[in-house]
Amino acid sequence: MSDRIDPALQHALAQVIDPEIRRPLVELDMIPSATLEGGVASIALELTVAACPAADRIQADVRSAAASVPGVERVELSVGVMSPATRQALVERLRGSRPQQFGPETLTRIIAVASGKGGVGKSTVTANLAVALAQRGLAVGVIDADVHGYSIPALLGTEARPTRVGDMMMPPQAHGVRLVSIGMFVEGNRSVSWRGPMLHRTLAQFVTDVWWGDLDVLLIDMPPGTGDVAISLGQLLPHAEVLVVTTPQKAAADVAERAAEVARQTGQRVLGVVENMAGLPQPDGSLLELFGAGGGDEAAARLDVPLLARIPLSIALREGGDAGAPIVASDPADPAAAAIVALAASLRGTRPIAGRSLPLATG
């Protein structure tokens, strides 16, 4: 403990967590001094960067924590910014604590959500599945690897951008999910026209240069097809698992199998198949099968994996996507939401972690 921090204030301020780095401010050297004299708590706060988007929240939390200390009548808070040397030391300390965030020994479960073709609702499934997993108390991150067709920020209803601290990026959070997308680095709705090397570099940066913290699950929204990003994922994260999304239509299911086969060729495990748009429930209880039936079952049978979910067509699901309000949060009673929540529950139980040490952040 620093001799420039009063012990009582130290104890209280140790409970204040940086909302981006998700560690106590005191541990991050963001509180260089905190003294208590004559009922006045004088605290120096150093933000990691000048334009810290969480500055107001951090200041409010520091004031609240200090005011809770017995004997404190007034809180005087001076706010500054870390020096470049202090910031670089912080970056090196964070990197040193987890040199390979998602290496072979990681406790983070990595699931790539893939499809053989576009238009099957893969990104919608990814976004809602991420929120459903977060609702179960898991720390969840999403990489939007569909560089040419990025949509995860819109589906999760956020326009926030990562905060750069040194050469690391802190991902924003929406609906309890941390996320990063190339859409956060372009203006407006601009297109991204990149070839293989740039796509590989982008995915690598999202994996290595973003400070994800301790994640239980990392979902990767893959682009449709079997191109460069699928190959890069196999190289960067060969221990990732793959969830294949298709529609009931046979043509879509046939193409979805190819995405699964590419994953297997790179050594990844195919978890199972999710059939999206599996009929529209009617008022009389019947199901209107607009896209046919059986495609998911056929794909799962040929791949020798389970059909993990059958998600019905839902107007509320589409409306939620357009509004940036995932249906599992905005309308959990909807049949599509219920199917996705059940999918999250099934994935939670497909890899036991009994006997393994858990990644607990200090605090």
GIJO-V274823 format. One record per pair of residues at least 24 apart in sequence whose ideal C-beta (glycine too) atoms are under 10 Angstrom apart, sorted by the first residue. I is the first residue (numbers start at 1). J is the second residue. Records with the same first field share a line. If there is no record, write none. Layout:
I: J, J
//
This chain:
1: 26
2: 26, 29, 31, 32, 33, 34
3: 33
4: 31, 32, 33, 34, 35, 44
5: 31, 32, 33, 34, 35, 36, 43, 44
6: 33, 34, 35, 36, 37, 41, 42, 43, 66, 69, 71, 72
7: 34, 36
8: 34, 36, 41, 66, 68, 69, 70, 71, 72
9: 33, 34, 35, 36, 41, 42, 43, 62, 65, 66, 69, 72, 75
10: 34, 69
11: 65, 69
12: 41, 62, 64, 65, 66, 67, 68, 69, 70, 72
13: 41, 43, 45, 61, 62, 65, 66, 69
14: 65, 362, 363
15: 61, 64, 65, 68, 363
16: 45, 57, 58, 60, 61, 62, 63, 64, 65, 66, 363
17: 58, 61, 361, 363
18: 47, 48, 52, 54, 57, 58, 61, 170
19: 52, 53, 54, 57, 58, 61, 170, 172, 173
20: 48, 49, 52, 53, 54, 57, 58, 162, 163, 165, 169, 170, 171, 172, 173, 178, 211, 213
21: 48, 54, 90, 94, 163, 165, 168, 170, 211, 213, 361
22: 139, 170, 173, 178, 211, 212, 213, 214, 361, 363
23: 90, 94, 97, 213, 214, 361, 362, 363
24: 361, 362, 363
25: 58, 61, 62, 65
26: 363
27: 90, 93, 361, 362, 363
28: 82, 86, 90, 93, 94
29: 82, 86, 87, 89, 90, 93
30: 58, 62, 82, 86, 90
31: 62, 66
32: 80, 82, 86
33: 78
34: 62, 65, 66, 69, 75, 77
35: 76
36: 66, 69, 71, 72
38: 71, 73, 74
39: 71, 72, 73, 74
40: 71, 72, 73, 74, 75, 76
41: 65, 66, 67, 69, 71, 72, 73, 74, 75, 76, 77
42: 66, 74, 75, 76, 77, 78
43: 75, 76, 77, 78, 79
44: 76, 77, 78, 79, 80
45: 77, 78, 79, 80, 81
46: 78, 79, 80, 81, 82, 83, 86, 87
47: 79, 80, 81, 82, 87, 165
48: 81, 82, 86, 87, 90, 91, 163, 164, 165, 166, 168, 170
49: 81, 82, 87, 163, 164, 165, 166, 170
50: 80, 81, 82
51: 81, 163, 164
52: 79, 81, 163, 165, 170
53: 160, 161, 162, 163, 170, 172
54: 163, 170, 172
55: 79, 81
82: 165, 166
84: 166
87: 165, 166, 168
88: 165, 166, 167
89: 166
90: 165, 166, 168
91: 165, 166, 167, 168, 211
92: 166, 168
94: 165, 166, 168, 170, 211, 213
95: 166, 167, 168, 208, 209, 211
98: 211, 212, 213, 214, 359
99: 208
100: 207, 208
101: 141, 207, 208, 210, 211, 212, 213, 214, 215, 218
102: 141, 207, 208, 212, 215, 218, 236, 237, 239, 240
103: 237, 239
104: 237, 238, 239
105: 239
106: 215, 218, 237, 239, 359
107: 214, 215, 216, 353, 356, 357, 358, 359
108: 139, 140, 141, 212, 213, 214, 215, 216, 217, 218, 359
109: 133, 138, 140, 215, 216, 217, 218, 219, 239, 240, 241, 347, 348, 350, 351, 353
110: 141, 143, 207, 215, 217, 218, 219, 220, 233, 236, 237, 239, 240, 241, 242, 268
111: 217, 218, 219, 220, 240, 241, 242, 243, 269, 271, 347
112: 143, 145, 218, 219, 220, 221, 222, 229, 230, 233, 234, 237, 240, 241, 242, 243, 244, 259, 263, 268, 270, 271
113: 142, 145, 146, 219, 220, 221, 222, 242, 243, 244, 245, 271, 274
114: 145, 220, 221, 222, 223, 224, 225, 226, 229, 230, 233, 242, 243, 244, 245, 246, 256, 258, 259, 260, 262, 263, 268, 270
115: 221, 222, 223, 224, 225, 243, 244, 245, 246, 247, 252, 255, 256, 259, 260, 274, 276
116: 224, 225, 226, 244, 245, 246, 251, 252, 253, 254, 255, 256, 257, 258, 259, 260, 261, 262, 299
117: 224, 225, 246, 247, 249, 251, 252, 254, 255, 256, 258, 259
118: 146, 148, 149, 223, 224, 225
119: 224, 247, 252, 277
120: 224, 244, 245, 246, 247, 249, 252, 253, 255, 256, 274, 275, 276, 277, 291, 295
121: 245, 246, 247, 274, 276, 277, 311, 313, 317, 318, 321, 336
122: 146, 149, 151, 221, 222, 223, 224, 243, 244, 245, 246, 256, 259, 274, 276
123: 149, 150, 151, 152, 154, 155, 221, 222, 223, 224, 245, 321
124: 151, 152, 155, 221, 245, 276, 277, 311, 314, 317, 318, 320, 321, 326, 327, 336, 340
125: 219, 221, 243, 245, 274, 276, 309, 311, 317, 336, 339, 340, 343
126: 151, 152, 155, 156, 219, 220, 221, 222, 243, 245
127: 151, 152, 153, 154, 155, 156, 157, 174, 175, 177, 179, 219, 221, 320, 321, 324, 326, 327, 328, 340
128: 155, 156, 175, 311, 317, 320, 321, 326, 327, 328, 329, 336, 337, 339, 340, 341, 343, 344
129: 177, 217, 219, 221, 243, 245, 274, 309, 326, 328, 340, 341, 343, 344, 347
130: 155, 156, 174, 175, 176, 177, 178, 179, 217, 218, 219, 221, 326, 328, 344
131: 155, 156, 174, 175, 176, 177, 325, 326, 327, 328, 329, 330, 337, 340, 341, 344
132: 175, 177, 326, 327, 328, 329, 332, 337, 340, 341, 342, 343, 344, 345, 347, 348
133: 176, 177, 216, 217, 219, 328, 340, 341, 343, 344, 345, 347, 348
134: 173, 174, 175, 176, 177, 178, 216, 217, 326, 328, 329, 344
135: 175, 176, 177, 326, 328, 329, 332, 341, 344
136: 216, 217, 341, 344, 345, 347, 348
137: 176, 216, 348
138: 176, 177, 215, 216, 217, 344, 347, 348
139: 176, 177, 178, 212, 213, 214, 215, 216, 217, 218, 359, 361
140: 173, 175, 176, 177, 178, 179, 215, 216, 217, 218, 219, 344
141: 171, 173, 177, 178, 179, 180, 206, 210, 212, 213, 215, 216, 217, 218, 219, 220
142: 171, 174, 177, 178, 179, 180, 181, 217, 218, 219, 220, 221
143: 171, 178, 179, 180, 181, 202, 203, 206, 207, 210, 212, 218, 219, 220, 221, 222, 233, 237
144: 179, 180, 181, 182, 183, 184, 206, 219, 220, 221, 222, 223
145: 180, 181, 182, 199, 202, 203, 206, 207, 219, 220, 221, 222, 223, 229, 230, 232, 233
146: 181, 182, 183, 220, 221, 222, 223, 224, 229
147: 181, 182, 183, 192, 193, 194, 198, 199, 202, 203, 206, 223, 228, 229
148: 182, 191, 192, 193, 194, 199, 223, 224, 227, 229
149: 183, 191, 192, 221, 223, 224
150: 181, 182, 183, 184, 185, 186, 189, 191, 192, 221, 223
151: 181, 183, 221, 321
152: 177, 179, 180, 181, 182, 183, 184, 219, 221
153: 179, 180, 181, 182, 183, 184, 324
154: 181, 183, 189, 321, 322, 323, 324
155: 179, 221, 320, 321, 322, 323, 324, 325, 326
156: 181, 321, 324, 325, 326, 329
157: 320, 321, 323, 324, 325, 326, 329, 330
158: 184, 324
159: 183, 184, 324
160: 184
161: 185
162: 206, 209, 210, 211
163: 211
164: 209
165: 211
167: 209
168: 208, 209, 210, 211
169: 205, 206, 209, 210, 211, 212
170: 210, 211, 212, 213
171: 206, 210, 211, 212, 213
174: 324, 326
175: 324, 325, 326, 328, 329, 330
176: 329
177: 217, 219, 326
178: 210, 211, 212, 213, 215, 218
179: 210, 219, 221
180: 205, 206, 207, 209, 210, 212
181: 206, 221
182: 206
194: 228
195: 228
196: 227, 228, 229, 231, 232
197: 228, 232
198: 228
199: 223, 227, 228, 229, 231, 232
200: 228, 229, 231, 232, 233, 235, 236
201: 232
202: 229, 232
203: 228, 229, 232, 233, 235, 236, 237
204: 232, 235, 236
206: 236
207: 232, 233, 236, 237
208: 236
213: 359, 361
214: 358, 359, 360, 361
215: 359
216: 348, 353, 358, 359
217: 344, 347, 348
219: 243, 347
222: 259, 263
224: 255, 256, 259
225: 255, 258, 259, 262
226: 255, 258, 259, 260, 261, 262, 263, 265
227: 262
230: 258, 259, 262, 263, 265, 266, 268
231: 262, 265, 266
232: 266
233: 262, 263, 266, 268
234: 262, 263, 264, 265, 266, 267, 268
235: 266
237: 266, 268
238: 263, 266, 267, 268
239: 267, 268, 269
240: 266, 267, 268, 269
241: 268, 269, 270, 271, 272, 347, 350, 351
242: 266, 268, 269, 270, 271, 272, 305
243: 270, 271, 272, 273, 274, 305, 308, 309, 343, 347
244: 270, 271, 272, 273, 274, 275, 296, 299, 300, 303, 305, 308
245: 273, 274, 275, 276, 277, 296, 309, 311
246: 273, 274, 275, 276, 277, 278, 291, 295, 296, 298, 299, 300, 307
247: 275, 276, 277, 278, 290, 291, 292, 295, 296, 311, 313
248: 275, 276, 277, 278, 279, 289, 290, 291, 292, 293, 294, 295, 296, 297, 298, 299, 310, 313
249: 275, 277, 289, 290, 291, 292, 293, 294, 295, 296
250: 291, 292, 293, 294, 295, 298, 299
251: 291, 292, 295
252: 276, 277, 291, 292, 295, 296, 299
253: 292, 294, 295, 296, 297, 298, 299, 300, 302, 303
254: 295, 298, 299, 302
255: 299
256: 295, 296, 298, 299, 300, 302, 303
257: 298, 299, 300, 302, 303
260: 299, 300, 302, 303, 305
261: 303
264: 303
269: 305, 351
270: 300, 303, 304, 305
271: 305, 306, 308, 346, 347, 350, 351
272: 296, 299, 300, 303, 305, 306, 307, 308, 309, 343, 346, 347, 350
273: 297, 298, 299, 300, 301, 302, 303, 305, 306, 307, 308, 309, 310
274: 299, 300, 307, 308, 309, 310, 311, 339, 340, 343
275: 299, 300, 307, 308, 309, 310, 311, 312, 339
276: 309, 310, 311, 312, 313, 317, 336, 339, 340
277: 310, 311, 312, 313, 314, 317, 336
278: 307, 309, 310, 311, 312, 313, 335, 336, 339
279: 310, 311, 312, 313, 335
280: 312, 313, 314, 315, 335
281: 312, 313, 314, 334, 335, 336
287: 312, 313
288: 312, 313
289: 313
306: 346, 350
308: 339, 342, 343, 346, 347, 350
309: 336, 339, 340, 341, 342, 343, 344, 346, 347
310: 339, 342, 343
311: 335, 336, 337, 338, 339, 340, 342, 343
312: 336, 338, 339
314: 339
//
